[in-house]
Amino acid sequence: MAARIYNERFQPQQPKNHVAFYRIKQKFLKYGTIYPKRERKCTITTDNNRINILAQVAFDPYLSTRQMARESGLSRSSIMKMLHQDKFHPYHVSLHQELHGDDFRNRIDFCQRMLQHIQRDPLFTKKVLFSDEATFKNTGNVNKHNLHYWADENPHWMRAVPHQYPWSLNVWCGIVGDHVIGPHFFDGSLTGNI
């Protein structure tokens, strides 16, 4: 009956018979669709490709998946899949102040003195003014999401950043006990006189 209705309505050059509609019905019952079955492309995450990607990461762990895709001809999603299968993660950079000369020794000495003060007076840290400043430059800031290091363990990657520049806005803030002091904004360089 379906074949007769179809042929009357659409008048195809080659009329359909009941066998064609039977096959369509069977296909729908088997696959849940009448559309052709999509052929799955052969997998791109082959051992050879995986070795090449891991070699790229070993040679330069700072590469982005976009760069790896461009160099290898593989998709970014395939590269991500291979890296995650091998337990690699994109660790992001941690910015810290660049240290010179006696800076390391001075920090250790400071920590030892603080521990001595705390042993004598457990509330000592509530009486100390902890302060810091940040510089916002008119050249922009570092986008840490674009800086990463591919590894199977966190390398605790840090990157030294330069000191403050005179053409910048500085923000100072302090904490003593449970109180926040600031923020205070300053143009130009911060010195001991400000």
DOTI-321014 format. One record per residue (C-alpha): residue in one letter; x, y, z. Coordinates in steps of 0.1 Angstrom, whole numbers, plus 5000, padded with zeros to 4 digits. Layout:
N
   res      x      y      z
     A      X      Y      Z
...
END
This chain:
194
   res      x      y      z
     M   5000   5000   5000
     A   5029   5024   5009
     A   5045   5018   4975
     R   5012   5025   4957
     I   5006   5058   4976
     Y   5043   5069   4970
     N   5041   5062   4933
     E   5008   5081   4929
     R   5020   5111   4949
     F   5055   5115   4935
     Q   5053   5098   4902
     P   5090   5087   4901
     Q   5106   5077   4868
     Q   5112   5042   4883
     P   5082   5033   4905
     K   5090   5018   4939
     N   5077   4984   4948
     H   5068   4969   4982
     V   5103   4954   4986
     A   5119   4989   4987
     F   5096   5000   5015
     Y   5101   4967   5034
     R   5139   4974   5034
     I   5134   5009   5046
     K   5112   4996   5075
     Q   5138   4969   5084
     K   5166   4995   5083
     F   5146   5017   5107
     L   5138   4989   5131
     K   5175   4978   5131
     Y   5193   5012   5133
     G   5165   5036   5144
     T   5170   5057   5113
     I   5164   5055   5075
     Y   5195   5075   5067
     P   5226   5056   5055
     K   5249   5043   5082
     R   5279   5066   5087
     E   5311   5048   5082
     R   5335   5054   5111
     K   5367   5070   5099
     C   5398   5050   5108
     T   5413   5061   5141
     I   5439   5088   5140
     T   5452   5080   5175
     T   5475   5052   5163
     D   5506   5042   5182
     N   5527   5060   5155
     N   5508   5093   5159
     R   5509   5089   5197
     I   5547   5084   5197
     N   5551   5115   5175
     I   5530   5137   5198
     L   5548   5125   5229
     A   5581   5132   5212
     Q   5569   5167   5204
     V   5560   5172   5240
     A   5593   5158   5252
     F   5612   5181   5229
     D   5591   5212   5237
     P   5566   5209   5266
     Y   5555   5245   5261
     L   5538   5237   5227
     S   5501   5244   5225
     T   5478   5218   5211
     R   5471   5242   5182
     Q   5509   5243   5174
     M   5510   5205   5177
     A   5480   5201   5154
     R   5496   5225   5128
     E   5529   5206   5128
     S   5514   5170   5129
     G   5483   5175   5107
     L   5461   5159   5134
     S   5431   5175   5150
     R   5435   5193   5184
     S   5408   5169   5199
     S   5429   5139   5188
     I   5460   5154   5203
     M   5442   5161   5236
     K   5428   5126   5236
     M   5463   5111   5232
     L   5479   5133   5258
     H   5451   5126   5284
     Q   5454   5088   5277
     D   5491   5091   5286
     K   5482   5111   5318
     F   5496   5144   5304
     H   5480   5177   5316
     P   5485   5213   5306
     Y   5500   5228   5338
     H   5498   5266   5339
     V   5526   5290   5347
     S   5529   5305   5382
     L   5543   5340   5381
     H   5567   5351   5409
     Q   5590   5380   5416
     E   5624   5376   5401
     L   5650   5370   5428
     H   5687   5380   5428
     G   5718   5375   5450
     D   5710   5373   5487
     D   5672   5373   5481
     F   5670   5335   5487
     R   5691   5337   5519
     N   5671   5367   5531
     R   5638   5348   5527
     I   5650   5318   5546
     D   5663   5341   5574
     F   5629   5359   5575
     C   5610   5326   5578
     Q   5633   5314   5607
     R   5628   5347   5626
     M   5590   5345   5621
     L   5590   5309   5634
     Q   5609   5321   5665
     H   5585   5350   5671
     I   5555   5327   5667
     Q   5569   5302   5692
     R   5573   5330   5718
     D   5539   5346   5710
     P   5513   5325   5691
     L   5493   5356   5683
     F   5524   5374   5667
     T   5511   5371   5632
     K   5479   5390   5642
     K   5501   5420   5651
     V   5521   5421   5618
     L   5512   5442   5588
     F   5514   5420   5557
     S   5514   5441   5526
     D   5519   5437   5489
     E   5516   5457   5457
     A   5507   5450   5422
     T   5516   5468   5390
     F   5492   5472   5362
     K   5511   5481   5330
     N   5497   5499   5300
     T   5513   5472   5279
     G   5489   5446   5291
     N   5493   5416   5314
     V   5503   5380   5310
     N   5475   5357   5301
     K   5484   5325   5320
     H   5460   5304   5300
     N   5482   5308   5270
     L   5513   5296   5290
     H   5513   5259   5298
     Y   5537   5230   5302
     W   5526   5195   5291
     A   5537   5169   5316
     D   5525   5137   5333
     E   5534   5153   5367
     N   5531   5189   5378
     P   5565   5205   5373
     H   5555   5235   5394
     W   5567   5257   5365
     M   5574   5293   5374
     R   5584   5322   5352
     A   5603   5353   5364
     V   5585   5385   5357
     P   5603   5419   5355
     H   5600   5445   5383
     Q   5577   5476   5381
     Y   5580   5502   5353
     P   5576   5540   5357
     W   5547   5542   5333
     S   5523   5520   5353
     L   5496   5521   5379
     N   5505   5506   5413
     V   5481   5492   5438
     W   5490   5486   5475
     C   5470   5467   5500
     G   5478   5455   5536
     I   5463   5431   5561
     V   5468   5433   5599
     G   5449   5408   5620
     D   5414   5406   5605
     H   5416   5441   5589
     V   5422   5450   5553
     I   5440   5483   5547
     G   5434   5498   5512
     P   5436   5493   5483
     H   5456   5524   5476
     F   5464   5535   5440
     F   5497   5552   5430
     D   5509   5565   5396
     G   5545   5559   5388
     S   5570   5538   5407
     L   5566   5529   5443
     T   5595   5539   5465
     G   5602   5539   5502
     N   5590   5575   5504
     I   5555   5568   5492
END
